[in-house]
Amino acid sequence: MSVTETGGPTGAVGADAGGPSVAEQVARLRATFRGGRTRDRSWRLRQLGGLERMLTEAEDEFVAALAADLGRPRVEAWMADLAPTVAESRHARRHLRRWMRPHRVGLPLSVQPGSARWAHEPLGVVLVIGPWNYPAYLTLAPLVAAFAAGNCAVVKPSEYAPATAEVLARLLPRYTDPDAVAVVTGGPGETQELLAQGLDHAFFTGSPEVGAKVMAAAAPHLTPVTLELGGKSPVIVAADADVEVAARRIAWTKLMNSGQTCVAPDYLLVDSAVRDELVERLVAETARMRGGAGGGVRIVDARQAARLAGLLADDHGGTVVAGGTIDPEARTGEPTVVLDPRPGSRLLTEEIFGPILPVLTVDGVDAAIAHVNAGPKPLAAYVFTGSSRTAERITREVPAGATVVNHLMFHVLVPRLPFGGVGRSGSGAYHGRFGFETFSHRRAVLRKPARPDPGIVYPPYDGRTERLLRRIF
């Protein structure tokens, strides 16, 4: 979900050279899993309850860490990282009994008599590689699913959020089973070493570029991989949209975490009939929500700020109608609106992941759909319209990980909806039952009695037995 490589900046948390090695930590978790205690529902419930207590009792520590890493205010830290994780865990606890229930299935005539069932069983020792942009939520929400499914887990927090990584490394073994969880800090070397252990599943949240490296490292061991990536999530604003509401909701979600959100609005496709009004309201709402504060919003580090500055310095051909200043040294950037950049420019071809919002004028919904479909499939597609027919058409014709009508990003907060990408924006899904299934194996069990044991199924076959077999199978 981020556009960063996995290499760590100065001050990143490093692996503890005096502690157990990666291989030793994985071996410890494998021994725990072989012992069988993680399969019990009571154990899974205790781990989920421990995560919830950790986020409640240590809220101040997480808030301070998120402020140090990302400059995130307390309310946003609670709303974006802590509360959604607690809600995800509570949902899993409430529904775990039903998720774990075996499912009986009928048998075809050729297999009778007997009985058959299938049930979810844990995979074993899994790896969760977290990102820096929501370093608590996007690391712990997959862990909720892994624990609910009965797995042991290695957690690899992002080295770009070192304060949050330190809190996770210190608190997770206190609040959950220390023999079933290991937190490995460090950079790309530790990530590669973990993937070399041949774990039972790897769950990665990050950029498509790094996701490809994770998949390549997992391939020699045939480790299955879930990739939660990103992309250019478009916002289509039709001529019949409520422009006032659209501008307010777009401004709010783009400002959240300074636009460093995988499902943030990446660019707008606005009908020419409402373009001027929307841009005017968007700029005004952005200023209002910032309370008149001038200057820039926080960018995670100087390298990301320099990348954003490069997007604006590029010959994009558009008009900057608000903001426009990115300061890599101060790690800040002004909320910026760029009107009608050139379609082939970096602003419209690269994921922005920051407080820059291109606005492209289009002549109707047909042009908007064609523009989106000319690029990779996005993680989310947003549409503002007063027409149910238009909303359904865009949902049907624009492939995306998710579609949200008349709002943005809220689908992430619905545990009963799968969250995941398609194509370049990711593979696999989680949240709620979908996360439980991601970290589970559907095991089939067939039971047959010793007798009857009809001889017709065994060779040699003559014409009569063949005719009977063709009727049965």
N, C-alpha and C positions, 0 to 999 in steps of 0.2 A: 503494500500500500504506500510505501514511500518510494522516492526516486533516488535513494542513496545507495551507494555500494556498501558492503559489509565492513570495510576497513574502519577502524576506530580513530577518532580525533585525539588530540592531546588531552590528557586527563581522563581518558576512558578507563573503565574498570578493567583490571587485568586478572588473568587466572592466578590463583594462589599457588605459587611454586612450592610452598611448604605443605600443601594439603595433598589429598589423594589424587592420583592421575585420573584422566577421563576414563580410561579403561577400567580402573578400579571402581570408580563410581558406578559405571554401567554394570559391572559384575555384581556389585552390591544390590542394585535394583533387580537384576535378573534373579538373584537368589531369593529376594523377597517375593517376587511374582511366582516363582516355582513353589514357594511355601503355601500358596493358595489363599492367603487371607484377603487379598484384594477382590476376590470374587464375591464375597458376602455383601449383601445389600447394606447391612449395618456399617461395614467398613466404609463403603462409598458415601453413605450419609454423613459419617463423622468427618470425612475429608471436606465435603461440601460445607458442612457447618463450620469447620475450622477456617475455611476461606472467608466465609461471611463474617466471622468474629474478627479475623485479622483486619479486614477492610473497615470494620466499625471501630474496633478498639485502637487501631493504629492509623486512623484517618489523618490525624495531624502530621504524622511522619510521611505519609504518602503525599499529602498536600504540599509539604515543604520540599519534598524531592521533585515533584512535578514543577513547582515554581523554579527550583534551581536548574532543572533540565530544559524547561520550555517557557519559563516565564508565565505559567498558567495561573490565573487567579483562582482563589479557593472555590468559588461557586462553580466555575467551569471544570476544575479538577474533580469535584464531587459529581457533577452532572455528566461529564464525558468519560471518566475513567472508573470511578468507584461505584456509583449507584447502578450503572448498567451491569457491572460484574456481579453485584449482589443479587440483582433481579434475575440474572441468568442462572445463578446457583440455586436460588429459591425455586425457580421454575423446575429445574432438574430434580430437586428433592421431592417436590410435590408429585411428579409424574414418574419417578424412577421405578416404582413397583410395576406399573403398567408396561413401561419400556422393556423391563427384564422378563416379562411373562413369556413362556414358550407358546408357540403357535402350532396347533395340530392341523394337519392337512390330510385330505382324502387320497386314496390310492387308486390308480387305474386297475382294471381287471387283471392285467398281466403281472401285477406285483402282489395281488391279494393271495392269501390272507396276510395281515401284518398291521403295523401302525407306523406313522411317520410324523415327525415334528421338526421345527427349526427354532432356534433361539440365538440371541446375540451373546457372544462370549468375548471377553477382552482380548486385545491383540498381544499384550505383553508389556514391553518397555518402549515408550514412545518419546519422541522429541518434539518440543514446542520451541520454535525460533521466533522471538517477539520483535516488533519494530520499535522505532523511537517516537513516533508521532503520538501514539496513545499507549505508552509503555506499560501501564498497569492493565487496562482493559483488554488490549489486543494480545497480551501475554497470558492473562489469567482466564479469559473467557474460553480459549481452547483447553486450558487446564481443567476447567469445570467439566467440559465434555469428556476429557480423558479420564478423570476420576470417576465420573458417573458411569462410564463404561467399564470401570474396574481395572484400569491400567496403572502401572508405575510410570513415572514421567521424569525426563530430564528437561529442565527449563533453561533456555539460553536467552537471557534478556539482551536487549540492544546495547551495544557499547556506546551508542550515541546518546543514551539517557543514563549516564553512570550513577547518578544519585538514586534513581528509581531502581536500577539494577542492584545497588547495594542494599536497599531496603528489602527487596524480594529475596536476596540471598540470605539475609539475616533472619527474616521473619517466617518465610515459608516452612522451614524445618521445625519451627516452634509451634505452628498452628496446624500443621498436617503431619502425617506419618513420616518421620525423618528417614525411615528405611525404604520409603516408597517414592521419595522425591529427591532430586539433586538439582541444584542451581549451579550452572557452569557459566562464569563470566569470562569476558575476553573478546577477541575479535575474530576475524575470518579463519585464523589458524585453529582456534578451538571449535568453530563450527565445522570445519572440514574434518577434524579429528573425531567429532561426534558422529558425523555421517559415515565415517569409515568403520564405525562399530557394528554396522549392519543391524540397526534398530528395527523395530517392528512397524513403525510408521514415523514419518517426518511431516510436521505441520509448519509451514513457513508463511509468514506475513511480510511482504516487502515489495520490491519493484520487480517487473518482469525480467529485467536484466539479471538481477541476482537470483530470482526464482529459477532461471535457466541453469545457473551454476549449481544451485541446490539439487535440482533434478539430475544433473549430470553426475554429481558426487554420490547421489543415492542409487543411481542406475547399476553400478557394478555389484551391488549387494541386493538388487531387486527390492529395495526398500520402497514401499508405496508412499506417495507424496501428495499432500493437499497443498495447493498454492492459492493463497489469498493475495491477489496482486492489485493493480490499479488501472489507470488509463484515463482517457479524456471523457469524463462524464458530461454529456451535453444537457443544456436546459433549452427546451423549445417553448417559446412564448408565442402563442397564437394571437390572432387579431382580436378574438373574443375573450381573452384572459382578463381577470381582475388585476389590472396593472398595479394598483396600490398594494394589494396583498402579495403579488409576485415579487415586487421590488423589496418589500420588507423581509420576506422569507429568504430570498436570494442573498441579500446583504447579511442577514444573521448567520446563515450557514457558511458563507464565504469567509466571514470574520472569525468563525470558530477555529481556534488553534492556528490563527493566521493563514488559513487556507491550506494548512498542512494535514489534510484529511483525504483519505482515499476516495471517499464518496462525496467530496465537496464539489460544487459546481465548477467545472473546468472552463467552460465557455458557454456563451449564450447565442442562440439562434432566434432572432426576434423579428416578427413580422414588421414590415416597413410602416404599416399603419399605426403601430404603437411604439415604435423604436424610440423616438425622441422623448415621449412621456416616461417610458420605462427607465431610460438612462438618467433623466433628471431626477426621478424619484429614487433610483438606486444610489446615486451619489449623495442625495440628501439623507436617506436612511442610514447609509454607512456613517456619515458624520454624526447623526443623532445618536446612534448606538455607541459611538466612541465618546459621547459626552463632551464633544468639542475638543478632545485631546488632539494635539498636533503630532507631527513626526510619524515615525514608523511603528509597526507592530513587530513582535519578536520573531526572529528566524532562528532555527535550531543551532546553526553554526555558520562560520564565515564562508565555508565552501558552498553551502546551499544558498547563502545570500549572494555570493558571486555568480552562481549559476543563474539565479533569478535576474540579476543585473544584466547578465549576458543576453537573456531573452528580450529585455527591453532595448538593449543596445543594438540588437540585430536589426537589419533593414526590414522591419515588419510591414512598413507601408501604412500603418494605421495612425489614428489620432489619439493621443493621450488626453482624455477629458477630465481625469482626476488622478492625483498622486503622481507617480512616475519616478520617485527616488528610492533606490535601494542602497543601503550602506553596509557593505560586507564587513568593514572593520567593527562597526557597532552591532552587527547582526540584527539589523532592523530593515523593514521595508514599508513604504507607504501603501495603504490600500489603493490599488491602481485600476482604472478602467480604460481599456484601449478599444476605440471604436473602429470597426471594419479593417482589421489587419489583413494583409494579403493571405489568401487561403493556403499557400504553400509555405508560409513563414513558420518559424519555430514555435511561435505563440499558438499556432493552430495545428501543429503536428507533434509537439512534445508535451508530455504531462507537465502541468505547471507546478502544482504542489506548493503553492504560496499565495500571497495576497494580490495576485494579478488576475484580472478578469477580462478576457477579450469579449467583445460584443459584435456579432456578425449580423448584418441586415439581410433578411431573406424575403422573397416574394411568395409567402404562403407556406403551408405545411408540406407540400410536395418538395419544394426546394430544401426544406429543413431535413426531411427524411433522407433525401438523396445525399446531402452533405454528410450526415452521420454514417450512413451505410457505405460511404466511400472509404472509411477508415476502419481500424480494428474495432471489434465489439467492446463497448464500454462496460465498466463495472456497474454503472447505474445510468438510467436515462430518465430525465425529468421533463414533465410537460405541464404547462399552465394553459388551461382552456376552460371555457364554460360549456363545451360540447362533449357529451359522453361519446358520441360517435368519433370525434377527433381523437379523444383519449384512447379509445379502443383501437383505432386504426394505427396510431403510433405504437401502442403496445404490441400489436400484431406484426407490424412491419419493421420495427427497429429491434434487432436482437441485442439483448443486454443482460447483465447479471440480474437486474431488477428494474422495474419501472415504478415511479411514484408520480401520482397525478396531483397537481396543485400544492405540492410541498416538496421538500428535499430531505434526504437522509433519514427520515423517521422509520423507514423499514428496518433499519439496523436494530431498533429497540423492540422488535416484535419477536419473541422467542419461538412462536409457532411458524414463522417464515424462515425458509432457508436463506442463508447469506453466503454468497459466493459469486465468482465471476464466470465468464465463458470466453473461450478462445484465449486471446492474449491477456485478458483481465483476470484469469485464474481458472483453476479446476478443482472440483469438489466444493462442498458446502458444510456449514455448521450452524450453530445456534439451536437450542432446544433439542428435540428428538434427532434432528439432522446431525448435530454434533455427536450425540451418543452413537449414532449409526456409523459416522465417519471413523470413530475409534473402536469399532466393534467388528467382529467377524460373524456373519450369519452361518451358523453351523447346522447342517442337516443331519438328522438321526433317523435311521430306518430300522425297525425291529421286525424280524420274521420268526415265526415258530419253526421248530425243527420238523414238525409234521402238521399237515400233509406235505408230502414231497413228490408231486406228480412226475412220473417218468417221462411224460410227453415232451418236457422241455429239454431232455438230454438226447444226444445222438446215440445211435444212428437214426436218421429221419427217413421215413418213406412218404409216399404221396399223401396218405391219409393224415399223418401227423403234421405234415407241412400245411395242409388245408386248415386243420384245427388251429395251428399256431398263427396263421394269418388272420384268423377271426379274433384271436385273443390279443395279439400285440398291435 
